[in-house]
């Protein structure tokens, strides 16, 4: 801008921070138009295996390998461990990603965990109170028994934080290691009946609900 390479509606603009209407103003750099990147919102049912990143230096499969080419540069809004499946939002909306993933906004993440053994009321109460982990106390979780199956059980676990492998470590801390783990909801967004590895774009209504939910959380904070 200081060098006079930027034009807005044909006029050279040299001051950083100059305000404009991106829907109406024509911005050029070195005579080439600059366009606002369209927002992309994809719901993926992540299977076990791929890692939740854009590029992996070790050459492992990533979640972006599952969705192919999309408009714009996208990235996962948060992460799921390689051995965890379920709901993963992929987007290029940085503001929404921040509000969905930062602990201060306390957006709920819901998981279904198949665990070894049948948790007692005492174990469930410990999870509700926040168990101690190696990197500090885990925040309180809402846990309810979905069903007992053989020598194990299925639990629904609702948390706000997203520390590394936190749900697995919480359940192991109370004596019930995880056999399988699946995220089914983030805020108002639900996984639905997508099969593992399948994806779809969010509807405008779903995007609006997500933004409304996170904006309300932000206003409370």
URBEL-V443999 format. One record per residue. N is the residue number from 0. D_CENTER is the distance of its C-alpha to the mean C-alpha in whole Angstrom. Layout:
[[N/D_CENTER] [N/D_CENTER]]
This chain:
[[0/35] [1/38] [2/40] [3/40] [4/38] [5/36] [6/37] [7/36] [8/38] [9/40] [10/41] [11/40] [12/38] [13/38] [14/36] [15/33] [16/31] [17/33] [18/31] [19/31] [20/30] [21/28] [22/29] [23/32] [24/33] [25/34] [26/32] [27/34] [28/34] [29/37] [30/38] [31/35] [32/32] [33/29] [34/27] [35/23] [36/20] [37/19] [38/16] [39/14] [40/11] [41/11] [42/10] [43/10] [44/12] [45/12] [46/15] [47/16] [48/17] [49/15] [50/13] [51/10] [52/11] [53/14] [54/17] [55/18] [56/22] [57/23] [58/23] [59/20] [60/18] [61/15] [62/12] [63/14] [64/17] [65/16] [66/16] [67/19] [68/20] [69/18] [70/19] [71/18] [72/16] [73/12] [74/10] [75/6] [76/4] [77/4] [78/6] [79/8] [80/12] [81/14] [82/16] [83/13] [84/12] [85/11] [86/8] [87/6] [88/5] [89/8] [90/9] [91/12] [92/11] [93/11] [94/12] [95/10] [96/7] [97/9] [98/10] [99/6] [100/6] [101/10] [102/12] [103/15] [104/13] [105/13] [106/10] [107/11] [108/9] [109/12] [110/13] [111/16] [112/18] [113/21] [114/23] [115/27] [116/29] [117/29] [118/28] [119/31] [120/30] [121/31] [122/28] [123/26] [124/27] [125/26] [126/23] [127/23] [128/25] [129/22] [130/23] [131/24] [132/23] [133/24] [134/22] [135/23] [136/22] [137/19] [138/18] [139/20] [140/18] [141/19] [142/20] [143/23] [144/25] [145/24] [146/27] [147/29] [148/30] [149/32] [150/32] [151/28] [152/26] [153/23] [154/21] [155/18] [156/16] [157/14] [158/13] [159/12] [160/11] [161/9] [162/12] [163/13] [164/14] [165/15] [166/15] [167/17] [168/19] [169/20] [170/21] [171/23] [172/25] [173/26] [174/28] [175/25] [176/24] [177/21] [178/22] [179/19] [180/16] [181/13] [182/10] [183/12] [184/10] [185/7] [186/10] [187/12] [188/10] [189/12] [190/12] [191/16] [192/18] [193/17] [194/18] [195/17] [196/16] [197/16] [198/14] [199/15] [200/15] [201/14] [202/17] [203/18] [204/18] [205/15] [206/14] [207/16] [208/15] [209/12] [210/13] [211/16] [212/14] [213/12] [214/16] [215/18] [216/16] [217/16] [218/20] [219/20] [220/19]]
